């Protein structure tokens, strides 16, 4: 029960176990680096020109920045060169951390045929999209063309898991997926409102992969947030 006397929505729901986690953070390639730098007292918010010149448009000079946004193994994830070239960097990072979360989860301990897998993703208009649309030769590349093959390979993965289980494998190390050339799970949590993301009364065991990617690449959008009073120059909130 919270301070207002209301019972939390999750109180009477089934328990969940977080088996794998991954992420990208300022100056950090993974969760381990993030924790190490925090424990070491390192400042992850820096002043440099990795994104745009400090102080441009009178924006806060210091902000957090991710590393190696251009790095992406398109062949490994089964994305064509043309798609990879114009794919939103946020989607690239989503694919990478999704695979890392699967590997971090380790082996699954239940027969794979009993697994319920729910996938949820959301595509929003992001600032890299506007740059893509400025190129006439790229206008024909629609979001569903980028996500379509990825989601198709998701179905192939589920089938791959079931086939392996039918052959007698009750466990699957996610690293075995490297040779399958079938992509990875794509998930994005659209709910921060307290709703249940996954619930299937017909099964006992279910797996849900959720993720969120929120990165900003254009100082124009940062300037817009600043004009609306969303940014704080004491660095408690910058975009």
N, C-alpha and C positions, 0 to 999 in steps of 0.2 A: 504494500500500500504506500502510495507516495504522499507528499505533503498536502495535497488537495483532498486526500481521503479516497482516491480512486485506486482500484486494483489494477496493476499493470496488465496490458493485453496478453503478455506472454506467460502469466502466472500459471494458467491451467493448460498450457500447451505442452506438447511432447518435448523432451530434451533433445538437444542437438550436440554434436561433437565437431569441433573445427579440426579437421585432419591435415589440412595443408594451407599454407599462406605464402603470399609473395607480394612484391610491390616495387615501385620505383619512387624515390624521394630525392629532394635536392642533394646533390653531391653524392648520392648513394645509388648503387646498382641493385641492391637487394635489401631485404629486411634486416639481415645480419649486419651489414655495413651501417644501416640507419641506427640500429641499437648501439653499435660500438661507438659511433661518433657522438651520439647523445650522452652516453656514459662518460665519454672523454671530455665532455663539455665543449665540443666543437660547435661553432656557429655555422649553421647550414644556410643562412640567408646572407648573401654576399653582394658586394658592389663591384660589378665588372661589366664588360660589353658583350657578354656571350649572347644576349638576346637583342638588346638595343643600347645605345649610348646612355650611361647613367644620367638621370635628370632630364631626359628629353620630354617635352611637353609638361615640364615641371612635375613629372611623376616621381614617386619615391625612388631613390637611387639604389636601394638594396631590396632584393627579392630572391626567392628560391628558384633555382633552375635545374632541370633534369639534364643528365649527361647523355651524349651520343644519341641524339634524336634521329640522326640520319642512318644509324646502323640498323640493318634489318636483313635477315636471311630469308629472302623471298622464296628461294628454291626449296628450302626445308619446309616451309609452311604451305607450299603448293600454290603460291600466288604468282601470276604471270608478271614479267618485267614491267609491262605497261600499267597493270593494276598497281603494282608496288610503287611505281614512280609517282602516281597521283593518289595513293592511299593516304588518308589522314594519319599523321604520325601517332595520334592517340590510338588508332586501331592497331597500328604496328605494336605499340607497347602493350595493348590489351592482349594480343595474341601471345606475346612473349611471356608476360606474367601469368597468363592462364596455363601455359605449359609448365611453367615453374611451379605453380601451385599443385598441379597434378603430380609432378615428381616429388614435391615436398611431402605430399600425403603418403607416399610409400605404397606398399602393396595393399590391395584390397583384400579383406579377410572373409568375404562372403561370396557364395556362388554368384557369378556375374549375371546369370539369367534372372536373378531375383532383384536386381538393381533397377530402381526407377530413376531415370535421369531427366531432369527438367532444365530446359534452356530458355533463357529470356534475354533479349538484347534490344537496345534502343539506339536508333540513329538520329542524331540531332544535327542541325546545321552548325558547323564550326567555322572558325575563321580561315583555316587552310582551304576550305571549299571555295571561298570567293576567289582565291588566287588561281585555283584550277579552272574555274568557269571563265576567267579572263582569257584563257587560251582557246581559240576557236576549235582547235583540233581535239580538245579534251572535253568539249561540252557533251559529247555523246556518252561519256563514261558516267553512268548513273550509280548511285549508292548501291542499289540492289545488284548491280553487276559485280561490285566488289565483294559484297556479302554473300551473294548467291552461291558461288563455288565453295566458300568457307562453310556455309551451313550444309551444303550438300556433303562435304567431307565429314561433317559432324555425324550425319546419319551413317556414313560408312564406318566411322569409329565405333558407334554403338553396335552395328552389325558385326564388326571385327571382334569386339569384346564377347558378344554372344557366341560367335563361332568358336572362339578359343575355349570358352567354357564348355561347349558341347564336346570338344575334343578331350575334355578331362582336366582342363586347367581351372582350378578353383581360385587362383590368384593371378593377378597380372601386374607385373612391374611396369609402370608408365613409360619407362625408358624403352620398352619394347616397341612403342609406337613409332620410334625414329625410322625404322625400316619400312613402315607401312605406307608412307607417303599419303596419309589420309588427313592431315591437318590436326587441329586440336579443338577442344570444346571452346565455345564462345559464349560468355555469359555477362550480363550487365544488370546490376540491381537497379530497378526503376522505382523501388519502394523504400522510402525513408519515413513512412507515415505510420508504421506499426502493424501493417498487414502481414499476413502469412504469405511468404513467397512460394513455398512448395508444400503441398499437402495432398496425399493420395491415400484415401481410406482403404483401398483394396490391397495395399502392400504394407509390409512391416518396415522395409528398409528403403531409403531413398537417398540419392545424392544430388546436391544442388551446388552449382558453381556460380558464384556471384562476383561481380567486380564493378569497378567504377573508374573511369579515366576522365580527369578534368584538368586539362592543360590549356594555356592561352599562348598564342603565338604572335598576335598582332598588338603593337602598342596603341593602335587606334582604339581597340576595345578597352584596353586599360585606361586610356584617356577618357572614354565614355563613362566607365565606372567611377573615375575620379571626379568627373563633373557632377555625377549623381550622389556624391558623398559616400560612396561605398568603400573607398580606400582610406586608410589611416596612415598618415606619414610617420607615426611612431612605430610602424612596421608590424602592428598587430594584425593587419589585414591588407594585403596587396594582391593585385592581379597582373 
